[in-house]
Amino acid sequence: MDNNEIKTLSNYRLEEAIALYNISKYKGSSNRAYYAIFHSIKAILALEATDFKNILL
């Protein structure tokens, strides 16, 4: 997935989270918000050429 696709997916998840929150679907909203954040961080790390799957904790 390239950076543009990740950005598009992140925006889509965020819009879904807001829509679900507005109709009191909090469980679904929190799930979509989590994935919006996940994909945003993944895009940021990709800009720095960091693959977080290979980072040892």
PQR file of N, CA, C, O and H, with PARSE charges and radii, in Angstrom:
ATOM      1  N   MET A   1       0.850  -1.165   0.000 -0.4000 1.5000
ATOM      2  CA  MET A   1       0.000   0.000   0.000 -0.0000 2.0000
ATOM      3  C   MET A   1       0.901   1.235   0.000  0.5500 1.7000
ATOM      4  O   MET A   1       1.793   1.348   0.840 -0.5500 1.4000
ATOM      5  N   ASP A   2       0.675   2.158  -0.933 -0.4000 1.5000
ATOM      6  CA  ASP A   2       1.500   3.365  -0.955 -0.0000 2.0000
ATOM      7  C   ASP A   2       0.925   4.431  -0.012  0.5500 1.7000
ATOM      8  O   ASP A   2      -0.173   4.271   0.521 -0.5500 1.4000
ATOM      9  H   ASP A   2      -0.050   2.065  -1.616  0.4000 1.0000
ATOM     10  N   ASN A   3       1.670   5.504   0.184 -0.4000 1.5000
ATOM     11  CA  ASN A   3       1.274   6.541   1.140 -0.0000 2.0000
ATOM     12  C   ASN A   3      -0.077   7.167   0.816  0.5500 1.7000
ATOM     13  O   ASN A   3      -0.845   7.481   1.725 -0.5500 1.4000
ATOM     14  H   ASN A   3       2.563   5.633  -0.249  0.4000 1.0000
ATOM     15  N   ASN A   4      -0.373   7.350  -0.460 -0.4000 1.5000
ATOM     16  CA  ASN A   4      -1.653   7.947  -0.849 -0.0000 2.0000
ATOM     17  C   ASN A   4      -2.816   7.025  -0.479  0.5500 1.7000
ATOM     18  O   ASN A   4      -3.856   7.488  -0.010 -0.5500 1.4000
ATOM     19  H   ASN A   4       0.251   7.095  -1.198  0.4000 1.0000
ATOM     20  N   GLU A   5      -2.638   5.732  -0.690 -0.4000 1.5000
ATOM     21  CA  GLU A   5      -3.682   4.765  -0.323 -0.0000 2.0000
ATOM     22  C   GLU A   5      -3.872   4.715   1.190  0.5500 1.7000
ATOM     23  O   GLU A   5      -5.001   4.620   1.672 -0.5500 1.4000
ATOM     24  H   GLU A   5      -1.793   5.356  -1.072  0.4000 1.0000
ATOM     25  N   ILE A   6      -2.784   4.779   1.932 -0.4000 1.5000
ATOM     26  CA  ILE A   6      -2.871   4.768   3.387 -0.0000 2.0000
ATOM     27  C   ILE A   6      -3.604   6.014   3.879  0.5500 1.7000
ATOM     28  O   ILE A   6      -4.442   5.929   4.777 -0.5500 1.4000
ATOM     29  H   ILE A   6      -1.867   4.856   1.540  0.4000 1.0000
ATOM     30  N   LYS A   7      -3.291   7.173   3.291 -0.4000 1.5000
ATOM     31  CA  LYS A   7      -3.961   8.423   3.671 -0.0000 2.0000
ATOM     32  C   LYS A   7      -5.458   8.343   3.373  0.5500 1.7000
ATOM     33  O   LYS A   7      -6.275   8.750   4.198 -0.5500 1.4000
ATOM     34  H   LYS A   7      -2.611   7.242   2.561  0.4000 1.0000
ATOM     35  N   THR A   8      -5.818   7.828   2.216 -0.4000 1.5000
ATOM     36  CA  THR A   8      -7.221   7.686   1.836 -0.0000 2.0000
ATOM     37  C   THR A   8      -7.953   6.750   2.794  0.5500 1.7000
ATOM     38  O   THR A   8      -9.064   7.050   3.231 -0.5500 1.4000
ATOM     39  H   THR A   8      -5.154   7.497   1.546  0.4000 1.0000
ATOM     40  N   LEU A   9      -7.335   5.622   3.119 -0.4000 1.5000
ATOM     41  CA  LEU A   9      -7.946   4.667   4.037 -0.0000 2.0000
ATOM     42  C   LEU A   9      -8.108   5.268   5.429  0.5500 1.7000
ATOM     43  O   LEU A   9      -9.132   5.071   6.082 -0.5500 1.4000
ATOM     44  H   LEU A   9      -6.432   5.378   2.764  0.4000 1.0000
ATOM     45  N   SER A  10      -7.102   5.993   5.873 -0.4000 1.5000
ATOM     46  CA  SER A  10      -7.162   6.629   7.187 -0.0000 2.0000
ATOM     47  C   SER A  10      -8.297   7.649   7.242  0.5500 1.7000
ATOM     48  O   SER A  10      -9.049   7.685   8.216 -0.5500 1.4000
ATOM     49  H   SER A  10      -6.270   6.152   5.342  0.4000 1.0000
ATOM     50  N   ASN A  11      -8.423   8.465   6.218 -0.4000 1.5000
ATOM     51  CA  ASN A  11      -9.508   9.452   6.163 -0.0000 2.0000
ATOM     52  C   ASN A  11     -10.871   8.776   6.139  0.5500 1.7000
ATOM     53  O   ASN A  11     -11.807   9.232   6.795 -0.5500 1.4000
ATOM     54  H   ASN A  11      -7.812   8.435   5.427  0.4000 1.0000
ATOM     55  N   TYR A  12     -10.981   7.695   5.387 -0.4000 1.5000
ATOM     56  CA  TYR A  12     -12.239   6.947   5.317 -0.0000 2.0000
ATOM     57  C   TYR A  12     -12.624   6.402   6.691  0.5500 1.7000
ATOM     58  O   TYR A  12     -13.778   6.510   7.107 -0.5500 1.4000
ATOM     59  H   TYR A  12     -10.220   7.324   4.854  0.4000 1.0000
ATOM     60  N   ARG A  13     -11.651   5.817   7.392 -0.4000 1.5000
ATOM     61  CA  ARG A  13     -11.920   5.268   8.730 -0.0000 2.0000
ATOM     62  C   ARG A  13     -12.333   6.377   9.698  0.5500 1.7000
ATOM     63  O   ARG A  13     -13.229   6.184  10.520 -0.5500 1.4000
ATOM     64  H   ARG A  13     -10.714   5.729   7.053  0.4000 1.0000
ATOM     65  N   LEU A  14     -11.687   7.527   9.602 -0.4000 1.5000
ATOM     66  CA  LEU A  14     -12.025   8.646  10.482 -0.0000 2.0000
ATOM     67  C   LEU A  14     -13.444   9.142  10.210  0.5500 1.7000
ATOM     68  O   LEU A  14     -14.197   9.410  11.146 -0.5500 1.4000
ATOM     69  H   LEU A  14     -10.959   7.684   8.935  0.4000 1.0000
ATOM     70  N   GLU A  15     -13.807   9.262   8.952 -0.4000 1.5000
ATOM     71  CA  GLU A  15     -15.172   9.685   8.607 -0.0000 2.0000
ATOM     72  C   GLU A  15     -16.201   8.679   9.122  0.5500 1.7000
ATOM     73  O   GLU A  15     -17.253   9.069   9.628 -0.5500 1.4000
ATOM     74  H   GLU A  15     -13.195   9.044   8.191  0.4000 1.0000
ATOM     75  N   GLU A  16     -15.900   7.391   8.996 -0.4000 1.5000
ATOM     76  CA  GLU A  16     -16.789   6.353   9.530 -0.0000 2.0000
ATOM     77  C   GLU A  16     -16.920   6.472  11.041  0.5500 1.7000
ATOM     78  O   GLU A  16     -18.017   6.351  11.585 -0.5500 1.4000
ATOM     79  H   GLU A  16     -15.045   7.074   8.585  0.4000 1.0000
ATOM     80  N   ALA A  17     -15.802   6.710  11.716 -0.4000 1.5000
ATOM     81  CA  ALA A  17     -15.816   6.841  13.178 -0.0000 2.0000
ATOM     82  C   ALA A  17     -16.711   7.994  13.605  0.5500 1.7000
ATOM     83  O   ALA A  17     -17.492   7.856  14.545 -0.5500 1.4000
ATOM     84  H   ALA A  17     -14.911   6.809  11.274  0.4000 1.0000
ATOM     85  N   ILE A  18     -16.606   9.114  12.932 -0.4000 1.5000
ATOM     86  CA  ILE A  18     -17.424  10.284  13.273 -0.0000 2.0000
ATOM     87  C   ILE A  18     -18.900   9.993  13.018  0.5500 1.7000
ATOM     88  O   ILE A  18     -19.752  10.328  13.842 -0.5500 1.4000
ATOM     89  H   ILE A  18     -15.970   9.227  12.168  0.4000 1.0000
ATOM     90  N   ALA A  19     -19.204   9.374  11.883 -0.4000 1.5000
ATOM     91  CA  ALA A  19     -20.599   9.057  11.553 -0.0000 2.0000
ATOM     92  C   ALA A  19     -21.199   8.098  12.583  0.5500 1.7000
ATOM     93  O   ALA A  19     -22.329   8.294  13.029 -0.5500 1.4000
ATOM     94  H   ALA A  19     -18.513   9.102  11.214  0.4000 1.0000
ATOM     95  N   LEU A  20     -20.451   7.074  12.957 -0.4000 1.5000
ATOM     96  CA  LEU A  20     -20.947   6.118  13.949 -0.0000 2.0000
ATOM     97  C   LEU A  20     -21.109   6.770  15.319  0.5500 1.7000
ATOM     98  O   LEU A  20     -22.077   6.496  16.028 -0.5500 1.4000
ATOM     99  H   LEU A  20     -19.532   6.915  12.595  0.4000 1.0000
ATOM    100  N   TYR A  21     -20.175   7.623  15.687 -0.4000 1.5000
ATOM    101  CA  TYR A  21     -20.275   8.331  16.968 -0.0000 2.0000
ATOM    102  C   TYR A  21     -21.544   9.191  17.011  0.5500 1.7000
ATOM    103  O   TYR A  21     -22.236   9.245  18.029 -0.5500 1.4000
ATOM    104  H   TYR A  21     -19.389   7.846  15.110  0.4000 1.0000
ATOM    105  N   ASN A  22     -21.833   9.854  15.903 -0.4000 1.5000
ATOM    106  CA  ASN A  22     -22.999  10.734  15.839 -0.0000 2.0000
ATOM    107  C   ASN A  22     -24.329  10.004  15.980  0.5500 1.7000
ATOM    108  O   ASN A  22     -25.340  10.617  16.320 -0.5500 1.4000
ATOM    109  H   ASN A  22     -21.272   9.810  15.077  0.4000 1.0000
ATOM    110  N   ILE A  23     -24.333   8.710  15.725 -0.4000 1.5000
ATOM    111  CA  ILE A  23     -25.573   7.933  15.900 -0.0000 2.0000
ATOM    112  C   ILE A  23     -25.463   6.990  17.101  0.5500 1.7000
ATOM    113  O   ILE A  23     -26.170   5.987  17.194 -0.5500 1.4000
ATOM    114  H   ILE A  23     -23.511   8.211  15.449  0.4000 1.0000
ATOM    115  N   SER A  24     -24.557   7.343  18.016 -0.4000 1.5000
ATOM    116  CA  SER A  24     -24.374   6.631  19.293 -0.0000 2.0000
ATOM    117  C   SER A  24     -23.929   5.176  19.145  0.5500 1.7000
ATOM    118  O   SER A  24     -24.248   4.339  19.989 -0.5500 1.4000
ATOM    119  H   SER A  24     -23.983   8.158  17.941  0.4000 1.0000
ATOM    120  N   LYS A  25     -23.207   4.882  18.094 -0.4000 1.5000
ATOM    121  CA  LYS A  25     -22.625   3.544  17.900 -0.0000 2.0000
ATOM    122  C   LYS A  25     -21.167   3.612  18.345  0.5500 1.7000
ATOM    123  O   LYS A  25     -20.253   3.632  17.520 -0.5500 1.4000
ATOM    124  H   LYS A  25     -22.947   5.562  17.408  0.4000 1.0000
ATOM    125  N   TYR A  26     -20.963   3.649  19.671 -0.4000 1.5000
ATOM    126  CA  TYR A  26     -19.656   3.936  20.240 -0.0000 2.0000
ATOM    127  C   TYR A  26     -18.641   2.819  20.031  0.5500 1.7000
ATOM    128  O   TYR A  26     -17.462   3.096  19.814 -0.5500 1.4000
ATOM    129  H   TYR A  26     -21.705   3.633  20.341  0.4000 1.0000
ATOM    130  N   LYS A  27     -19.068   1.586  20.090 -0.4000 1.5000
ATOM    131  CA  LYS A  27     -18.144   0.462  19.900 -0.0000 2.0000
ATOM    132  C   LYS A  27     -17.571   0.484  18.476  0.5500 1.7000
ATOM    133  O   LYS A  27     -16.361   0.356  18.289 -0.5500 1.4000
ATOM    134  H   LYS A  27     -20.027   1.361  20.266  0.4000 1.0000
ATOM    135  N   GLY A  28     -18.431   0.643  17.495 -0.4000 1.5000
ATOM    136  CA  GLY A  28     -17.977   0.724  16.101 -0.0000 2.0000
ATOM    137  C   GLY A  28     -17.144   1.972  15.857  0.5500 1.7000
ATOM    138  O   GLY A  28     -16.172   1.949  15.101 -0.5500 1.4000
ATOM    139  H   GLY A  28     -19.414   0.747  17.647  0.4000 1.0000
ATOM    140  N   SER A  29     -17.536   3.057  16.504 -0.4000 1.5000
ATOM    141  CA  SER A  29     -16.810   4.312  16.361 -0.0000 2.0000
ATOM    142  C   SER A  29     -15.395   4.191  16.891  0.5500 1.7000
ATOM    143  O   SER A  29     -14.450   4.649  16.249 -0.5500 1.4000
ATOM    144  H   SER A  29     -18.325   3.076  17.118  0.4000 1.0000
ATOM    145  N   SER A  30     -15.240   3.583  18.051 -0.4000 1.5000
ATOM    146  CA  SER A  30     -13.897   3.446  18.623 -0.0000 2.0000
ATOM    147  C   SER A  30     -13.031   2.525  17.772  0.5500 1.7000
ATOM    148  O   SER A  30     -11.825   2.744  17.655 -0.5500 1.4000
ATOM    149  H   SER A  30     -16.008   3.212  18.573  0.4000 1.0000
ATOM    150  N   ASN A  31     -13.633   1.493  17.174 -0.4000 1.5000
ATOM    151  CA  ASN A  31     -12.899   0.597  16.290 -0.0000 2.0000
ATOM    152  C   ASN A  31     -12.376   1.349  15.072  0.5500 1.7000
ATOM    153  O   ASN A  31     -11.205   1.217  14.713 -0.5500 1.4000
ATOM    154  H   ASN A  31     -14.612   1.315  17.269  0.4000 1.0000
ATOM    155  N   ARG A  32     -13.242   2.139  14.434 -0.4000 1.5000
ATOM    156  CA  ARG A  32     -12.825   2.894  13.241 -0.0000 2.0000
ATOM    157  C   ARG A  32     -11.796   3.956  13.587  0.5500 1.7000
ATOM    158  O   ARG A  32     -10.872   4.202  12.811 -0.5500 1.4000
ATOM    159  H   ARG A  32     -14.193   2.246  14.725  0.4000 1.0000
ATOM    160  N   ALA A  33     -11.949   4.595  14.759 -0.4000 1.5000
ATOM    161  CA  ALA A  33     -10.976   5.594  15.191 -0.0000 2.0000
ATOM    162  C   ALA A  33      -9.612   4.941  15.419  0.5500 1.7000
ATOM    163  O   ALA A  33      -8.582   5.501  15.044 -0.5500 1.4000
ATOM    164  H   ALA A  33     -12.699   4.395  15.389  0.4000 1.0000
ATOM    165  N   TYR A  34      -9.606   3.763  16.032 -0.4000 1.5000
ATOM    166  CA  TYR A  34      -8.352   3.035  16.255 -0.0000 2.0000
ATOM    167  C   TYR A  34      -7.643   2.797  14.925  0.5500 1.7000
ATOM    168  O   TYR A  34      -6.447   3.063  14.804 -0.5500 1.4000
ATOM    169  H   TYR A  34     -10.442   3.307  16.337  0.4000 1.0000
ATOM    170  N   TYR A  35      -8.371   2.299  13.928 -0.4000 1.5000
ATOM    171  CA  TYR A  35      -7.733   1.994  12.658 -0.0000 2.0000
ATOM    172  C   TYR A  35      -7.338   3.254  11.899  0.5500 1.7000
ATOM    173  O   TYR A  35      -6.367   3.231  11.142 -0.5500 1.4000
ATOM    174  H   TYR A  35      -9.343   2.083  14.026  0.4000 1.0000
ATOM    175  N   ALA A  36      -8.061   4.349  12.081 -0.4000 1.5000
ATOM    176  CA  ALA A  36      -7.651   5.617  11.473 -0.0000 2.0000
ATOM    177  C   ALA A  36      -6.297   6.041  12.039  0.5500 1.7000
ATOM    178  O   ALA A  36      -5.413   6.467  11.296 -0.5500 1.4000
ATOM    179  H   ALA A  36      -8.850   4.368  12.696  0.4000 1.0000
ATOM    180  N   ILE A  37      -6.142   5.922  13.344 -0.4000 1.5000
ATOM    181  CA  ILE A  37      -4.874   6.273  13.988 -0.0000 2.0000
ATOM    182  C   ILE A  37      -3.777   5.307  13.554  0.5500 1.7000
ATOM    183  O   ILE A  37      -2.664   5.730  13.241 -0.5500 1.4000
ATOM    184  H   ILE A  37      -6.861   5.576  13.948  0.4000 1.0000
ATOM    185  N   PHE A  38      -4.084   4.017  13.535 -0.4000 1.5000
ATOM    186  CA  PHE A  38      -3.119   2.998  13.124 -0.0000 2.0000
ATOM    187  C   PHE A  38      -2.561   3.288  11.737  0.5500 1.7000
ATOM    188  O   PHE A  38      -1.346   3.272  11.539 -0.5500 1.4000
ATOM    189  H   PHE A  38      -4.988   3.674  13.790  0.4000 1.0000
ATOM    190  N   HIS A  39      -3.449   3.556  10.769 -0.4000 1.5000
ATOM    191  CA  HIS A  39      -2.995   3.804   9.410 -0.0000 2.0000
ATOM    192  C   HIS A  39      -2.267   5.140   9.290  0.5500 1.7000
ATOM    193  O   HIS A  39      -1.358   5.272   8.470 -0.5500 1.4000
ATOM    194  H   HIS A  39      -4.436   3.569  10.929  0.4000 1.0000
ATOM    195  N   SER A  40      -2.652   6.133  10.093 -0.4000 1.5000
ATOM    196  CA  SER A  40      -1.942   7.414  10.090 -0.0000 2.0000
ATOM    197  C   SER A  40      -0.510   7.241  10.566  0.5500 1.7000
ATOM    198  O   SER A  40       0.420   7.753   9.943 -0.5500 1.4000
ATOM    199  H   SER A  40      -3.391   6.025  10.759  0.4000 1.0000
ATOM    200  N   ILE A  41      -0.331   6.528  11.660 -0.4000 1.5000
ATOM    201  CA  ILE A  41       1.019   6.285  12.185 -0.0000 2.0000
ATOM    202  C   ILE A  41       1.833   5.456  11.197  0.5500 1.7000
ATOM    203  O   ILE A  41       3.025   5.701  11.009 -0.5500 1.4000
ATOM    204  H   ILE A  41      -1.087   6.113  12.166  0.4000 1.0000
ATOM    205  N   LYS A  42       1.195   4.486  10.572 -0.4000 1.5000
ATOM    206  CA  LYS A  42       1.884   3.667   9.568 -0.0000 2.0000
ATOM    207  C   LYS A  42       2.393   4.540   8.417  0.5500 1.7000
ATOM    208  O   LYS A  42       3.499   4.330   7.919 -0.5500 1.4000
ATOM    209  H   LYS A  42       0.227   4.287  10.725  0.4000 1.0000
ATOM    210  N   ALA A  43       1.587   5.514   7.996 -0.4000 1.5000
ATOM    211  CA  ALA A  43       2.001   6.419   6.918 -0.0000 2.0000
ATOM    212  C   ALA A  43       3.167   7.295   7.357  0.5500 1.7000
ATOM    213  O   ALA A  43       4.100   7.523   6.587 -0.5500 1.4000
ATOM    214  H   ALA A  43       0.688   5.685   8.401  0.4000 1.0000
ATOM    215  N   ILE A  44       3.117   7.784   8.592 -0.4000 1.5000
ATOM    216  CA  ILE A  44       4.210   8.613   9.108 -0.0000 2.0000
ATOM    217  C   ILE A  44       5.506   7.814   9.150  0.5500 1.7000
ATOM    218  O   ILE A  44       6.556   8.308   8.740 -0.5500 1.4000
ATOM    219  H   ILE A  44       2.359   7.599   9.217  0.4000 1.0000
ATOM    220  N   LEU A  45       5.434   6.590   9.642 -0.4000 1.5000
ATOM    221  CA  LEU A  45       6.624   5.748   9.698 -0.0000 2.0000
ATOM    222  C   LEU A  45       7.143   5.406   8.310  0.5500 1.7000
ATOM    223  O   LEU A  45       8.350   5.262   8.115 -0.5500 1.4000
ATOM    224  H   LEU A  45       4.580   6.190   9.975  0.4000 1.0000
ATOM    225  N   ALA A  46       6.249   5.277   7.355 -0.4000 1.5000
ATOM    226  CA  ALA A  46       6.669   4.985   5.979 -0.0000 2.0000
ATOM    227  C   ALA A  46       7.451   6.158   5.398  0.5500 1.7000
ATOM    228  O   ALA A  46       8.387   5.957   4.624 -0.5500 1.4000
ATOM    229  H   ALA A  46       5.268   5.394   7.514  0.4000 1.0000
ATOM    230  N   LEU A  47       7.071   7.386   5.767 -0.4000 1.5000
ATOM    231  CA  LEU A  47       7.806   8.559   5.292 -0.0000 2.0000
ATOM    232  C   LEU A  47       9.237   8.560   5.815  0.5500 1.7000
ATOM    233  O   LEU A  47      10.147   9.068   5.160 -0.5500 1.4000
ATOM    234  H   LEU A  47       6.310   7.549   6.395  0.4000 1.0000
ATOM    235  N   GLU A  48       9.427   7.989   6.996 -0.4000 1.5000
ATOM    236  CA  GLU A  48      10.760   7.901   7.583 -0.0000 2.0000
ATOM    237  C   GLU A  48      11.450   6.589   7.221  0.5500 1.7000
ATOM    238  O   GLU A  48      12.528   6.291   7.734 -0.5500 1.4000
ATOM    239  H   GLU A  48       8.688   7.576   7.528  0.4000 1.0000
ATOM    240  N   ALA A  49      10.843   5.824   6.356 -0.4000 1.5000
ATOM    241  CA  ALA A  49      11.357   4.512   5.934 -0.0000 2.0000
ATOM    242  C   ALA A  49      11.551   3.575   7.117  0.5500 1.7000
ATOM    243  O   ALA A  49      12.530   2.830   7.174 -0.5500 1.4000
ATOM    244  H   ALA A  49       9.967   6.067   5.939  0.4000 1.0000
ATOM    245  N   THR A  50      10.613   3.614   8.064 -0.4000 1.5000
ATOM    246  CA  THR A  50      10.641   2.738   9.238 -0.0000 2.0000
ATOM    247  C   THR A  50       9.519   1.737   9.122  0.5500 1.7000
ATOM    248  O   THR A  50       8.367   2.111   8.900 -0.5500 1.4000
ATOM    249  H   THR A  50       9.818   4.219   8.018  0.4000 1.0000
ATOM    250  N   ASP A  51       9.844   0.471   9.268 -0.4000 1.5000
ATOM    251  CA  ASP A  51       8.826  -0.570   9.262 -0.0000 2.0000
ATOM    252  C   ASP A  51       8.627  -1.015  10.700  0.5500 1.7000
ATOM    253  O   ASP A  51       9.485  -1.700  11.257 -0.5500 1.4000
ATOM    254  H   ASP A  51      10.780   0.168   9.448  0.4000 1.0000
ATOM    255  N   PHE A  52       7.509  -0.636  11.310 -0.4000 1.5000
ATOM    256  CA  PHE A  52       7.299  -0.919  12.723 -0.0000 2.0000
ATOM    257  C   PHE A  52       7.148  -2.400  13.016  0.5500 1.7000
ATOM    258  O   PHE A  52       7.210  -2.786  14.183 -0.5500 1.4000
ATOM    259  H   PHE A  52       6.813  -0.080  10.857  0.4000 1.0000
ATOM    260  N   LYS A  53       6.956  -3.237  12.031 -0.4000 1.5000
ATOM    261  CA  LYS A  53       6.879  -4.678  12.258 -0.0000 2.0000
ATOM    262  C   LYS A  53       8.249  -5.229  12.650  0.5500 1.7000
ATOM    263  O   LYS A  53       8.338  -6.293  13.263 -0.5500 1.4000
ATOM    264  H   LYS A  53       6.906  -2.924  11.083  0.4000 1.0000
ATOM    265  N   ASN A  54       9.299  -4.520  12.305 -0.4000 1.5000
ATOM    266  CA  ASN A  54      10.656  -5.002  12.568 -0.0000 2.0000
ATOM    267  C   ASN A  54      11.294  -4.348  13.790  0.5500 1.7000
ATOM    268  O   ASN A  54      12.461  -4.606  14.084 -0.5500 1.4000
ATOM    269  H   ASN A  54       9.227  -3.655  11.808  0.4000 1.0000
ATOM    270  N   ILE A  55      10.559  -3.516  14.497 -0.4000 1.5000
ATOM    271  CA  ILE A  55      11.104  -2.847  15.670 -0.0000 2.0000
ATOM    272  C   ILE A  55      10.997  -3.783  16.866  0.5500 1.7000
ATOM    273  O   ILE A  55       9.924  -4.314  17.152 -0.5500 1.4000
ATOM    274  H   ILE A  55       9.611  -3.306  14.258  0.4000 1.0000
ATOM    275  N   LEU A  56      12.091  -3.980  17.549 -0.4000 1.5000
ATOM    276  CA  LEU A  56      12.096  -4.820  18.745 -0.0000 2.0000
ATOM    277  C   LEU A  56      11.784  -3.947  19.956  0.5500 1.7000
ATOM    278  O   LEU A  56      12.351  -2.866  20.122 -0.5500 1.4000
ATOM    279  H   LEU A  56      12.963  -3.548  17.317  0.4000 1.0000
ATOM    280  N   LEU A  57      10.886  -4.425  20.787 -0.4000 1.5000
ATOM    281  CA  LEU A  57      10.535  -3.664  21.985 -0.0000 2.0000
ATOM    282  C   LEU A  57      11.350  -4.101  23.159  0.5500 1.7000
ATOM    283  O   LEU A  57      11.188  -3.567  24.256 -0.5500 1.4000
ATOM    284  H   LEU A  57      10.426  -5.303  20.652  0.4000 1.0000
TER
END
